[in-house]
Amino acid sequence: MAVGLRSGCPTVVCPFFFDQDYFGGLVSGQNCGTVVSPAKDLTVAELSAAIAHVRSDPTIRVNAKRVGAAMKAEDGVPRTIAFIERAAQSFPYPWTIKDPAYTRDEKQWSGTEGDFAHFFDASKGLASKKR
């Protein structure tokens, strides 16, 4: 979806998993595309009509080009990194565990056989000991 929008193409969103309804709402809200029924309920007729609509509506085409130009102009990677860093700094470390029955067992990351500490050891790469 993002590649099509970034290219300035009118978009038809067919939600089938997790966040597609949300992003379909954004596409529809910006009037640069439309949302059809979830994949399990979608018919050929509905999809065909949606494609014909976004291809023939000049307002949708203009809005798709506007959104595409805005996406191309934004500096997404540095902005995302800055957002993640700000979010990470807002959490206290070590993170609080809200379950009173939970106790930290740092030994599980100690590098003994059977744990996953080797995944985080740069000298060993990401290869598992148990392959």
C-alpha positions in Angstrom: 0.0 0.0 0.0 2.7 2.5 1.0 4.7 1.9 -2.3 1.6 2.6 -4.3 0.7 5.7 -2.4 4.3 6.9 -2.5 4.1 6.5 -6.3 1.0 8.7 -6.3 -1.3 5.8 -7.3 -4.9 5.7 -6.2 -5.3 2.8 -3.9 -7.8 0.1 -3.2 -7.4 -1.4 0.3 -8.7 -4.9 1.0 -8.3 -5.6 4.7 -7.4 -9.1 5.6 -5.1 -8.8 8.7 -4.3 -6.6 11.7 -3.7 -3.0 10.6 -5.3 -2.9 7.1 -8.6 -1.5 8.4 -6.7 1.4 10.2 -4.6 2.2 7.1 -7.6 1.8 4.8 -9.3 4.4 6.9 -6.4 6.8 6.4 -6.4 6.2 2.6 -10.2 6.7 2.5 -10.0 9.8 4.8 -7.4 11.4 2.5 -9.7 10.5 -0.4 -6.7 9.0 -2.3 -8.4 5.6 -2.5 -11.1 3.4 -1.1 -11.6 0.4 1.2 -13.5 -2.7 0.1 -14.9 -5.6 2.1 -12.5 -7.8 4.0 -10.8 -10.4 1.8 -13.0 -13.3 3.0 -16.1 -11.4 1.9 -14.8 -9.6 -1.2 -16.5 -10.3 -4.5 -15.1 -9.9 -8.0 -17.8 -7.4 -8.7 -17.0 -5.2 -5.6 -13.3 -5.3 -6.4 -13.8 -4.5 -10.0 -16.1 -1.5 -9.2 -13.6 -0.2 -6.6 -10.7 -0.3 -9.1 -12.8 1.4 -11.8 -13.8 4.1 -9.3 -10.3 5.0 -8.1 -9.0 5.0 -11.7 -11.8 7.2 -13.0 -12.3 9.7 -10.2 -10.1 12.8 -10.9 -10.3 14.0 -7.2 -8.9 10.6 -6.0 -6.1 10.8 -8.6 -5.2 14.4 -7.6 -5.2 13.4 -3.9 -3.1 10.3 -4.5 -0.5 12.4 -6.3 -0.6 14.9 -3.4 -0.1 12.2 -0.8 2.6 10.6 -2.9 4.5 13.9 -3.2 4.3 14.4 0.6 5.6 10.9 1.3 8.5 11.4 -1.1 9.4 14.7 0.6 9.4 13.4 4.1 12.7 12.1 5.6 11.1 9.0 7.1 14.1 7.0 8.4 15.6 9.7 10.6 12.2 10.8 11.8 11.4 7.2 12.7 14.7 6.7 14.6 14.1 10.0 16.5 10.6 8.9 17.4 11.8 5.5 18.7 14.6 7.1 20.7 12.2 9.5 22.3 9.7 6.7 23.1 12.5 4.5 24.5 13.8 7.3 26.8 10.3 7.7 28.2 10.4 4.2 29.7 12.2 3.6 33.0 14.9 1.0 32.9 15.0 -1.6 34.1 11.4 -2.0 33.0 8.9 -2.5 35.8 7.1 -5.8 35.9 3.6 -5.4 37.1 3.0 -9.0 38.0 3.9 -9.3 41.8 4.4 -13.0 41.4 7.2 -12.5 38.8 10.8 -12.6 39.8 13.7 -11.8 37.5 15.8 -14.8 36.6 18.9 -13.2 35.0 20.6 -16.6 34.9 18.5 -17.5 31.9 20.6 -15.1 29.9 23.9 -16.1 31.3 25.3 -18.0 28.4 24.7 -21.5 29.8 23.6 -24.3 27.5 19.9 -24.2 26.8 19.3 -20.4 26.8 19.3 -17.8 24.0 22.1 -15.5 25.2 24.3 -16.6 22.3 21.8 -14.9 19.9 22.9 -11.5 21.4 26.7 -12.2 21.4 28.1 -10.4 18.4 31.2 -12.6 18.4 29.0 -15.7 17.8 26.7 -14.1 15.2 23.1 -15.2 15.1 23.7 -19.0 14.7 22.0 -21.2 17.2 23.9 -23.7 19.3 21.1 -26.2 18.9 21.0 -26.5 15.1 
